[in-house]
Amino acid sequence: MAVVKPFRAVRYNPDRIPDMQRVVSQPYDRIGDELQERYYQLSPYNVVRIIQGKAEPGDAPDGPNPYTRARDHYAAWQQSGVLVREAQPAYYAYEQAFTVGGAEYRRLGLMAAVQLAGFDEGIVLPHERTHSGPKEDRLRLLTTLQAHTEQIFLLYPDSENKVNAFIRQAIDGRAPDIDVVEIFESGVRQRVWVITQPEILGAIQHEMEPKRNLIIADGHHRYETALTYRDLQRRAHPDAPPDAAFNFVAATLVSMDDPGLVVLPTHREICNFDAITPQELLARAGEHFAIEQVPDLPACLSAINAHPTDHAFGFYGGPPTGYHVLAIRDEDLPFRLIDRPVSREWKSLAVSILHDILLYRVAGVPESGIEDKSMIRYHRDPQEAIDNVDSGQGNFVFFVSPTPIEQIKAVAAHGEKMPQKSTDFYPKIISGLSLLPVGENERL
């Protein structure tokens, strides 16, 4: 059973922070040095100082360091009234309005505290692989701060969107409590409503209880970190009750059938790899793929997105090579060539074919170079990858189509994890809207 509870969030005080745009940010893993500096300049109270603070000269493992400074900011901002605690438990309706490909979307989410469950329990499922480095970083922050500073993005089954109906019932006709546009994804309007009506809280919690197979859309590292933190706290406090806050994680839940659920592709740029030229790669790929040269990037993306099985890939190898579309010749090929103990659904994924056949088998890129990211860069914007190749910073680029939600469900249901960056759920769940305290005495 999924235990989804209202909680008393720590939030920015609108009396002290009238312009929320100055304090919200992208999630920590999307914040590079340049964006971090922009957030620092926006406000001394920007949440980046907590979730992804700067390293400073003289930092030491036992402090001072970015984690201890995050703790100090968190405490000082509460003491001064910049951050305030919700008076009573609440759910939070979270609507994101945006445009993709000329179409307008509204994605409705529910911000809540979700009871942690191991993946083997079948309540919450991963769909992508994780790496140890980010988990170590997030665990240091979580143990130092004793609060979940960002939201896990969870998808839940609800074919009739009953939970959305309850949320709409609670917020229709009301002005939002937060209405903001974050500077990086400036085309997204972010609105939040506090929901405290007892009958709505009860109805949502009851509707969520029997659900299983909730899929992590974003936040795999943070979810696994939360499990580790929970286990550490249970050992330290064996008599704590089930409603101890450390048994929960902050999450935004979105229905798998929400009309605003959009998945974007993540394109692959190969770098620091010169064992094969783009021309040689195309020649080798011709054994398994029908190859067609196309004039430009729009033609390339249009062709791969129109392929009936998503098993077509765009390729760019620089100005001498140009753009090509590689379409699989035989739909049985993945099942013959991908030698892994995985399901047919996993082998059918476009990203699986791209990695296991085109990158590893055809191009000869070592799998270790993908795993440690030394030979690959991931891009939402294909032009960034093209510019890198043209400037000599990259070797070649593969363009992919988005992974359909039905394929994500099928792979997760098998308990399998897709290659990293197989999905890009747009837009991101931004940070700074709410925090969930999980100290040893906190209860839900």
Residue pairs with C-beta under 8 A, 6 or more apart in sequence:
1 123
1 209
1 210
1 211
1 212
2 114
2 115
2 123
2 124
2 156
2 208
2 209
2 210
2 211
2 212
2 214
3 114
3 115
3 209
3 248
4 110
4 112
4 113
4 114
4 115
4 204
4 205
4 208
4 209
4 253
5 89
5 112
5 113
5 114
5 115
5 205
5 248
5 444
6 89
6 90
6 91
6 112
6 113
6 195
6 196
6 201
6 205
7 86
7 89
7 90
7 112
7 113
7 245
7 248
7 250
7 436
7 444
8 85
8 86
8 87
8 88
8 89
8 90
8 437
9 85
9 86
9 90
9 92
9 111
9 434
9 435
9 436
10 78
10 83
10 84
10 85
10 86
10 147
10 434
10 435
10 436
10 437
11 83
11 84
11 86
11 433
11 434
11 435
12 20
12 23
12 45
12 82
12 83
12 84
12 432
13 81
13 82
13 83
13 84
14 20
14 177
15 81
16 80
16 81
16 82
17 23
17 43
17 45
17 82
20 178
20 179
20 180
20 432
21 42
21 180
21 181
21 182
21 183
22 42
22 43
22 45
22 46
23 42
23 43
23 45
23 46
23 47
23 432
24 46
24 47
24 180
24 182
24 190
24 430
24 431
24 432
24 433
25 31
25 35
25 39
25 46
25 47
25 48
25 51
25 52
25 182
25 184
25 430
25 431
25 432
26 35
26 182
26 184
26 185
26 428
26 430
26 431
27 51
27 150
27 218
27 219
27 428
27 429
27 430
27 431
28 51
28 52
28 138
28 150
28 431
29 134
29 221
30 184
30 428
31 39
31 48
31 51
31 52
35 184
36 48
36 52
36 54
38 183
39 46
39 47
39 48
40 46
40 48
40 49
40 54
42 183
45 77
45 82
46 432
47 149
47 431
47 432
48 431
49 69
49 70
49 73
50 70
50 73
50 74
50 145
50 149
51 70
51 141
51 149
51 150
51 431
52 66
53 66
53 67
53 69
53 70
53 73
54 66
55 65
55 66
56 64
56 66
58 64
59 65
59 66
67 140
67 141
67 144
67 145
68 144
70 141
70 144
70 145
70 149
71 144
71 145
74 83
74 145
74 147
74 435
77 83
78 84
78 85
83 435
85 437
86 194
88 196
89 196
89 201
89 444
90 194
90 195
90 196
90 201
91 110
91 111
91 112
91 167
91 195
91 200
91 201
91 204
92 110
92 111
92 112
92 192
92 193
92 194
92 195
92 433
92 434
93 108
93 109
93 110
93 111
93 167
93 170
93 171
93 192
93 193
93 195
94 108
94 109
94 110
94 111
94 190
94 191
94 192
94 252
94 429
94 433
95 106
95 107
95 108
95 109
95 176
95 190
95 191
95 192
96 106
96 107
96 109
96 188
96 189
96 190
96 191
96 260
96 427
97 104
97 105
97 106
97 188
97 189
97 191
98 104
98 105
98 107
98 185
98 187
98 188
98 189
98 262
98 426
98 427
99 105
99 187
100 262
100 264
100 426
105 259
105 260
105 262
106 259
106 260
107 254
107 258
107 260
107 261
107 262
107 427
108 164
108 167
108 168
108 254
108 255
108 258
108 260
109 252
109 253
109 254
109 429
110 163
110 167
110 204
110 252
110 253
110 254
111 151
111 192
111 250
111 251
111 252
111 253
111 433
111 434
112 250
112 251
112 253
113 245
113 248
113 249
113 250
113 251
113 436
113 444
114 124
114 152
114 154
114 214
114 248
114 249
114 250
114 251
114 253
115 247
115 248
116 124
116 223
116 226
116 227
116 230
116 247
116 248
116 249
117 123
117 124
118 227
119 125
119 126
119 415
122 212
122 213
123 212
123 213
123 214
124 154
124 214
124 215
124 216
124 223
125 213
125 214
125 215
125 216
125 412
125 413
125 415
126 215
126 216
126 220
126 223
126 412
126 417
127 215
127 216
127 217
127 408
127 411
127 412
127 417
127 418
127 422
127 423
128 216
128 220
128 417
128 418
128 419
128 420
128 421
128 422
128 423
129 220
129 417
129 418
129 419
129 420
130 220
130 221
130 224
130 420
131 221
131 371
131 420
134 221
135 221
135 224
135 225
135 228
138 221
138 222
138 225
139 225
139 228
139 229
141 149
142 148
142 225
142 226
142 229
142 438
143 229
143 232
146 437
146 438
146 439
146 440
147 435
147 436
147 437
147 438
147 439
148 222
148 226
148 249
148 250
148 435
148 436
148 438
149 431
149 435
150 219
150 222
150 250
150 429
150 431
151 219
151 250
151 251
151 252
151 429
151 431
151 433
151 434
152 216
152 218
152 219
152 222
152 223
152 226
152 249
152 250
152 251
152 252
153 216
153 217
153 218
153 219
153 251
153 252
153 254
153 425
153 428
153 429
154 214
154 215
154 216
154 217
154 251
154 252
154 253
154 254
155 214
155 215
155 216
155 217
155 253
155 254
155 255
155 256
155 261
155 405
156 163
156 208
156 211
156 214
156 253
156 254
156 255
156 256
157 211
157 212
157 213
157 214
157 255
157 256
158 164
158 207
158 211
158 255
158 256
158 257
159 257
160 257
161 255
161 257
161 258
162 207
163 204
163 207
163 208
163 253
163 255
164 255
164 258
166 200
166 203
166 204
166 207
167 195
167 200
167 204
169 200
170 193
170 195
170 197
170 200
171 193
171 195
174 193
176 191
176 192
176 193
177 192
177 193
177 194
178 190
178 191
178 192
178 433
179 189
179 190
179 191
179 192
180 189
180 190
180 191
181 188
181 189
181 190
182 188
182 190
182 430
185 427
185 428
185 430
188 427
190 430
190 433
192 433
192 434
195 201
208 253
213 409
213 412
213 413
214 253
215 256
215 408
215 409
215 412
216 223
217 254
217 423
217 425
218 425
218 428
218 429
219 251
219 429
222 249
223 249
226 249
229 246
229 438
230 246
230 247
233 240
233 244
233 246
233 438
233 440
234 240
234 246
234 247
236 440
237 244
237 440
240 246
240 440
241 443
243 443
243 444
244 440
244 442
244 443
244 444
245 436
245 437
245 438
245 439
245 442
245 443
245 444
246 438
246 439
246 440
246 442
248 436
248 438
248 444
249 436
250 434
250 435
250 436
252 429
254 261
255 261
256 405
256 409
261 405
261 425
262 425
262 426
263 402
263 403
263 404
263 405
263 408
263 423
263 424
263 425
263 426
264 380
264 402
264 424
264 425
264 426
265 380
265 399
265 400
265 401
265 402
265 403
265 424
266 378
266 379
266 380
266 400
266 421
266 422
266 423
266 424
267 378
267 379
267 380
267 382
267 385
267 397
267 398
267 399
267 400
268 354
268 359
268 376
268 377
268 378
268 379
268 385
268 397
268 398
268 400
269 376
269 377
269 378
269 379
269 385
269 388
269 389
269 394
269 396
269 397
270 359
270 363
270 365
270 375
270 376
270 394
270 395
270 396
270 397
270 398
271 375
271 376
271 377
271 388
271 393
271 394
271 395
272 369
272 374
272 375
272 395
273 363
273 365
273 369
273 375
273 395
274 395
275 363
275 364
275 365
276 284
276 363
276 364
277 317
278 315
278 317
278 318
278 320
278 321
278 395
278 396
279 317
279 321
281 315
281 317
281 362
281 363
281 396
282 291
282 315
282 317
282 321
282 324
282 326
284 362
284 363
285 291
285 326
285 358
285 362
288 328
288 329
288 330
288 333
288 337
288 357
288 362
289 313
289 326
289 327
289 328
289 329
290 326
290 327
290 328
290 329
291 324
291 325
291 326
292 303
292 324
292 325
292 327
293 322
293 323
293 324
294 300
294 303
294 323
294 324
294 325
295 322
295 323
296 323
297 314
297 316
297 323
297 382
297 383
297 386
299 323
300 314
300 315
300 316
300 323
300 324
300 325
300 399
301 314
301 382
301 399
303 312
303 314
303 325
304 310
304 312
304 313
304 314
304 325
304 399
304 400
304 401
305 401
305 402
307 327
307 401
309 328
309 331
310 350
310 401
310 403
310 404
311 327
311 328
311 331
311 350
311 353
312 325
312 326
312 327
312 328
312 401
313 325
313 326
313 327
313 350
313 353
313 354
313 358
313 398
313 399
313 400
314 323
314 324
314 325
314 326
314 397
314 398
314 399
314 400
315 323
315 324
315 325
315 326
315 396
315 397
315 398
315 399
316 322
316 323
316 324
316 385
316 386
316 389
316 396
316 397
316 399
317 324
317 389
317 395
317 396
317 397
318 389
318 390
318 396
319 390
321 396
326 358
328 334
328 353
333 353
333 357
334 347
334 348
334 352
334 353
334 356
334 357
335 344
335 347
337 356
337 357
337 361
338 347
338 352
338 353
338 356
338 357
340 346
340 347
340 356
342 414
342 416
343 410
343 411
343 414
343 416
345 407
345 410
345 411
345 414
345 416
346 352
346 411
346 414
346 416
346 418
347 353
348 407
349 403
349 407
349 411
349 418
349 419
349 422
350 400
350 401
350 403
351 400
351 403
351 418
351 419
351 422
352 418
352 419
354 398
354 400
355 370
355 419
358 398
359 365
359 370
359 398
360 366
360 367
365 375
365 376
366 375
369 375
369 376
370 376
377 385
377 388
377 394
378 421
379 385
379 397
380 424
380 426
382 397
382 399
385 394
385 397
386 397
388 394
389 395
389 396
389 397
402 423
402 424
403 418
403 422
403 423
408 418
408 422
408 423
411 417
411 418
